[in-house]
Amino acid sequence: MATQYSISGATAKGIAASVERGVTEGELAPGDALPPVRRLADELGVSPGTVATAYKELRQRGLVVTRGRGGTVVAEAPSVASRRPPRVPPGVTDLATGLPDPAFLPVLRPPAEVRPVYGSHRAAPRLAALEELTRAWFARDGVPAERVTFAHGALDCIARLLSVELRPGDAVAVEDPGFHHLLDLVPALGLRMVPVTVDREGIVPDSLRAALRAGVRAVVCTPRAQCPTGASFTPARRDELVALLREFPEVLVVEDDYNVEFAGAVAPTLSAAGLERWAQVRTVSKRLGVDLRWAAVAGDPVTLARHDGRMVMTSGWVSHILQETVVGLLSDPAVTRLVAAGEAAYTERRRALAAALGSYGIRSLGESGLNVWVPVRDESAVVNGLRTLGWWVAAGARFRIAAPTAVRITTSTLVPAEAGRLAADFAAVLGDAQATYGG
């Protein structure tokens, strides 16, 4: 919706600073629309070029995004902290947040004693026990694991990989629809996004070919449990993509296998195909808890050396206390059983909703993972309609660049007994929307 915040400024930097101030103070919320360029120029008494330059700066810094005819709006996760983060409305069932069911997360127990490591981290920034577990984790799926390293979560790792490999203005191929935090991160790094179409089998080869020929320098993709569609590579699709990527050996391929344990699918991986420049990132956020800001990455020697070189200059290394905690959890048979139970439950819940929607003739995507992606004609009508019936789902706009409209439903806490009721309510909302459109 259009904002009531009064933007000020007589120069491009002044206008950009005014918008940033509005976002920081919570006067401009994610999704709020900024005035059209010519209208704001008239209001401020400046040239349209001045406003356009301000908007360009804000886009490059990740505060706003431009959505074609939808205009320029505040990013869903702007690159400055807001005092008023969006909250789930009270009294509704939250199926939008995207988090795992707490029932399948272990209790985090940091080690009771950790020996001081001051001065010794340069010799051993990674615990040998965790390196061994990490190599086995990657090798299980055929990912070369001779070299591994750690980071503070998947996005932290991807940001570092892109920032050491690319320069501001370079292009990155991203899935569309795709992970909303990644779609905010890439422009915040000063990089250009080139959207690549996704279907049930992941990235569509013809769309990736067009992006590669357009000069992208990196590709970020998800081999399974793709967010938000749940797409997973098939062997045939993986082979097509590998053959294509081998024509562009200088392009860095980053696989975000964030949901490896709860995907509900065994997906072939690009990282096992012998590409020249590659990295696969894995995290334990869905498996062990979002408070464990730890990720593992396997990759080619050049990519990992650049990652670690930048990390030495910033955070240095991942906390050994955190590493000890992860080792204890990954080695605990009870935790392994809990994770397996979670994967079975998540698969049942996702399939139950897809089947229930299908019984009403509602098409959905959700081959794996924790989400179901439902194409709809009007996202706002569906989100608001379901909200009145007690359900809170995510509008697809935050996940899309040019992809068709849809909504995302996280099924991690939706027990099968509730799937039928949600599907019935969904069908009713769609019927109301169609009546409003006149059929």
DAPEVEN-V670715 format. One record per residue. N is the residue number from 1. RES is the residue in three letters. OMEGA is omega in radians with two decimals (NA if undefined). Layout:
<<N	RES	OMEGA> <N	RES	OMEGA>>
//
This chain:
<<1	MET	-3.12> <2	ALA	-3.11> <3	THR	3.06> <4	GLN	-3.13> <5	TYR	-3.11> <6	SER	3.12> <7	ILE	-3.13> <8	SER	3.08> <9	GLY	3.12> <10	ALA	3.10> <11	THR	3.13> <12	ALA	3.14> <13	LYS	3.12> <14	GLY	3.11> <15	ILE	3.13> <16	ALA	3.13> <17	ALA	3.12> <18	SER	3.10> <19	VAL	3.13> <20	GLU	3.12> <21	ARG	3.12> <22	GLY	3.11> <23	VAL	-3.11> <24	THR	-3.10> <25	GLU	3.09> <26	GLY	3.10> <27	GLU	3.04> <28	LEU	-3.08> <29	ALA	3.06> <30	PRO	-3.14> <31	GLY	3.11> <32	ASP	-3.12> <33	ALA	3.01> <34	LEU	-3.14> <35	PRO	3.02> <36	PRO	-3.04> <37	VAL	-3.06> <38	ARG	-3.14> <39	ARG	3.13> <40	LEU	3.11> <41	ALA	3.11> <42	ASP	-3.10> <43	GLU	-3.07> <44	LEU	-3.12> <45	GLY	3.10> <46	VAL	3.14> <47	SER	3.06> <48	PRO	3.13> <49	GLY	3.11> <50	THR	3.12> <51	VAL	3.14> <52	ALA	3.11> <53	THR	3.10> <54	ALA	3.14> <55	TYR	3.11> <56	LYS	3.11> <57	GLU	3.14> <58	LEU	3.09> <59	ARG	-3.11> <60	GLN	-3.14> <61	ARG	3.05> <62	GLY	3.11> <63	LEU	-3.12> <64	VAL	3.03> <65	VAL	3.10> <66	THR	-3.05> <67	ARG	3.09> <68	GLY	3.14> <69	ARG	3.11> <70	GLY	3.10> <71	GLY	-3.13> <72	THR	-3.09> <73	VAL	3.06> <74	VAL	-3.12> <75	ALA	-3.14> <76	GLU	3.07> <77	ALA	-3.08> <78	PRO	-3.02> <79	SER	2.93> <80	VAL	-3.11> <81	ALA	3.08> <82	SER	3.13> <83	ARG	-3.09> <84	ARG	3.14> <85	PRO	-3.14> <86	PRO	-3.12> <87	ARG	3.06> <88	VAL	3.14> <89	PRO	3.13> <90	PRO	3.03> <91	GLY	3.12> <92	VAL	3.07> <93	THR	-3.05> <94	ASP	3.05> <95	LEU	-3.07> <96	ALA	-2.97> <97	THR	3.08> <98	GLY	-3.10> <99	LEU	3.09> <100	PRO	3.08> <101	ASP	-3.14> <102	PRO	-3.13> <103	ALA	-3.10> <104	PHE	3.07> <105	LEU	3.14> <106	PRO	3.01> <107	VAL	-3.12> <108	LEU	-3.13> <109	ARG	3.08> <110	PRO	-3.14> <111	PRO	-3.13> <112	ALA	-3.12> <113	GLU	3.05> <114	VAL	-3.13> <115	ARG	3.11> <116	PRO	-3.11> <117	VAL	-3.10> <118	TYR	3.13> <119	GLY	-3.11> <120	SER	-3.06> <121	HIS	-3.12> <122	ARG	3.12> <123	ALA	-3.09> <124	ALA	3.13> <125	PRO	-3.14> <126	ARG	3.10> <127	LEU	-3.12> <128	ALA	-3.12> <129	ALA	-3.14> <130	LEU	3.05> <131	GLU	-3.14> <132	GLU	3.11> <133	LEU	-3.13> <134	THR	3.12> <135	ARG	3.12> <136	ALA	3.13> <137	TRP	3.11> <138	PHE	-3.06> <139	ALA	3.12> <140	ARG	-3.12> <141	ASP	3.07> <142	GLY	3.13> <143	VAL	3.11> <144	PRO	-3.00> <145	ALA	3.09> <146	GLU	3.14> <147	ARG	3.07> <148	VAL	3.04> <149	THR	-3.06> <150	PHE	3.09> <151	ALA	-3.11> <152	HIS	-3.13> <153	GLY	-3.03> <154	ALA	-3.11> <155	LEU	3.06> <156	ASP	-3.13> <157	CYS	-3.12> <158	ILE	3.11> <159	ALA	-3.12> <160	ARG	3.12> <161	LEU	-3.12> <162	LEU	-3.05> <163	SER	3.12> <164	VAL	-3.08> <165	GLU	-3.01> <166	LEU	3.08> <167	ARG	-3.14> <168	PRO	-3.11> <169	GLY	3.09> <170	ASP	-3.06> <171	ALA	3.12> <172	VAL	3.05> <173	ALA	3.14> <174	VAL	3.13> <175	GLU	3.12> <176	ASP	0.05> <177	PRO	-3.08> <178	GLY	-3.09> <179	PHE	-2.99> <180	HIS	3.12> <181	HIS	3.07> <182	LEU	3.13> <183	LEU	3.02> <184	ASP	-3.07> <185	LEU	-3.03> <186	VAL	3.10> <187	PRO	3.10> <188	ALA	3.08> <189	LEU	-3.12> <190	GLY	-3.11> <191	LEU	3.12> <192	ARG	3.10> <193	MET	3.00> <194	VAL	-3.06> <195	PRO	3.11> <196	VAL	-3.06> <197	THR	3.11> <198	VAL	2.97> <199	ASP	-3.06> <200	ARG	-3.11> <201	GLU	3.12> <202	GLY	-3.10> <203	ILE	3.12> <204	VAL	-3.03> <205	PRO	-3.12> <206	ASP	3.12> <207	SER	3.09> <208	LEU	3.13> <209	ARG	3.13> <210	ALA	3.13> <211	ALA	3.14> <212	LEU	3.12> <213	ARG	3.10> <214	ALA	3.01> <215	GLY	3.09> <216	VAL	-3.12> <217	ARG	3.10> <218	ALA	3.07> <219	VAL	3.06> <220	VAL	-3.07> <221	CYS	-3.10> <222	THR	-3.08> <223	PRO	3.14> <224	ARG	-3.13> <225	ALA	-3.09> <226	GLN	3.10> <227	CYS	0.28> <228	PRO	-2.93> <229	THR	-3.07> <230	GLY	-3.11> <231	ALA	3.08> <232	SER	3.10> <233	PHE	2.88> <234	THR	3.10> <235	PRO	-3.13> <236	ALA	3.13> <237	ARG	3.10> <238	ARG	-3.12> <239	ASP	3.09> <240	GLU	-3.10> <241	LEU	-3.14> <242	VAL	3.14> <243	ALA	3.13> <244	LEU	-3.09> <245	LEU	3.11> <246	ARG	3.06> <247	GLU	-3.11> <248	PHE	-3.01> <249	PRO	-3.11> <250	GLU	-3.10> <251	VAL	3.10> <252	LEU	3.12> <253	VAL	3.14> <254	VAL	3.07> <255	GLU	3.10> <256	ASP	-3.13> <257	ASP	-2.96> <258	TYR	-2.99> <259	ASN	-2.98> <260	VAL	-3.07> <261	GLU	-3.05> <262	PHE	-3.06> <263	ALA	-3.06> <264	GLY	-3.13> <265	ALA	3.03> <266	VAL	-3.03> <267	ALA	2.99> <268	PRO	-3.02> <269	THR	3.06> <270	LEU	-3.06> <271	SER	3.13> <272	ALA	-2.97> <273	ALA	3.08> <274	GLY	3.07> <275	LEU	-3.09> <276	GLU	-3.13> <277	ARG	-3.07> <278	TRP	3.00> <279	ALA	2.98> <280	GLN	-3.09> <281	VAL	3.08> <282	ARG	3.14> <283	THR	3.12> <284	VAL	-3.07> <285	SER	-3.14> <286	LYS	-3.05> <287	ARG	-3.03> <288	LEU	3.12> <289	GLY	-3.07> <290	VAL	3.11> <291	ASP	3.10> <292	LEU	-3.11> <293	ARG	-3.11> <294	TRP	3.07> <295	ALA	3.06> <296	ALA	3.12> <297	VAL	2.99> <298	ALA	-3.12> <299	GLY	3.11> <300	ASP	-3.04> <301	PRO	-3.10> <302	VAL	-3.10> <303	THR	-3.11> <304	LEU	3.12> <305	ALA	3.12> <306	ARG	3.10> <307	HIS	-3.07> <308	ASP	3.11> <309	GLY	3.10> <310	ARG	-3.11> <311	MET	3.11> <312	VAL	-3.10> <313	MET	-3.12> <314	THR	-3.10> <315	SER	3.09> <316	GLY	-3.11> <317	TRP	3.08> <318	VAL	-3.11> <319	SER	3.09> <320	HIS	3.06> <321	ILE	3.08> <322	LEU	3.13> <323	GLN	3.11> <324	GLU	3.12> <325	THR	-3.14> <326	VAL	3.11> <327	VAL	-3.13> <328	GLY	-3.13> <329	LEU	-3.12> <330	LEU	-3.11> <331	SER	-3.03> <332	ASP	-3.14> <333	PRO	3.14> <334	ALA	3.10> <335	VAL	3.11> <336	THR	3.12> <337	ARG	3.13> <338	LEU	3.11> <339	VAL	3.12> <340	ALA	3.11> <341	ALA	3.11> <342	GLY	3.14> <343	GLU	3.13> <344	ALA	-3.14> <345	ALA	-3.13> <346	TYR	3.11> <347	THR	3.13> <348	GLU	-3.09> <349	ARG	3.13> <350	ARG	-3.13> <351	ARG	3.13> <352	ALA	3.14> <353	LEU	3.13> <354	ALA	3.14> <355	ALA	-3.14> <356	ALA	3.08> <357	LEU	3.13> <358	GLY	3.14> <359	SER	3.07> <360	TYR	-3.14> <361	GLY	-3.12> <362	ILE	-3.12> <363	ARG	3.12> <364	SER	3.04> <365	LEU	-3.14> <366	GLY	-3.08> <367	GLU	-3.07> <368	SER	3.06> <369	GLY	-3.00> <370	LEU	-3.00> <371	ASN	2.97> <372	VAL	-3.09> <373	TRP	-3.02> <374	VAL	3.08> <375	PRO	3.11> <376	VAL	-3.13> <377	ARG	-3.07> <378	ASP	-3.09> <379	GLU	-3.08> <380	SER	-3.14> <381	ALA	-3.12> <382	VAL	-3.13> <383	VAL	-3.11> <384	ASN	3.11> <385	GLY	3.12> <386	LEU	3.10> <387	ARG	3.14> <388	THR	3.13> <389	LEU	3.03> <390	GLY	-3.14> <391	TRP	3.10> <392	TRP	3.13> <393	VAL	-3.05> <394	ALA	3.01> <395	ALA	-3.08> <396	GLY	-3.05> <397	ALA	-3.10> <398	ARG	-3.12> <399	PHE	-2.97> <400	ARG	2.92> <401	ILE	3.11> <402	ALA	-3.10> <403	ALA	3.13> <404	PRO	-3.10> <405	THR	-3.12> <406	ALA	2.97> <407	VAL	3.10> <408	ARG	3.08> <409	ILE	3.05> <410	THR	-3.03> <411	THR	-3.03> <412	SER	-3.14> <413	THR	-3.12> <414	LEU	-3.12> <415	VAL	-3.08> <416	PRO	-3.13> <417	ALA	3.14> <418	GLU	-3.07> <419	ALA	-3.14> <420	GLY	-3.13> <421	ARG	3.10> <422	LEU	-3.14> <423	ALA	3.11> <424	ALA	3.11> <425	ASP	3.12> <426	PHE	3.13> <427	ALA	3.12> <428	ALA	3.13> <429	VAL	3.11> <430	LEU	3.10> <431	GLY	3.11> <432	ASP	-3.13> <433	ALA	-3.14> <434	GLN	3.09> <435	ALA	3.12> <436	THR	3.13> <437	TYR	-3.11> <438	GLY	3.11> <439	GLY	NA>>
//
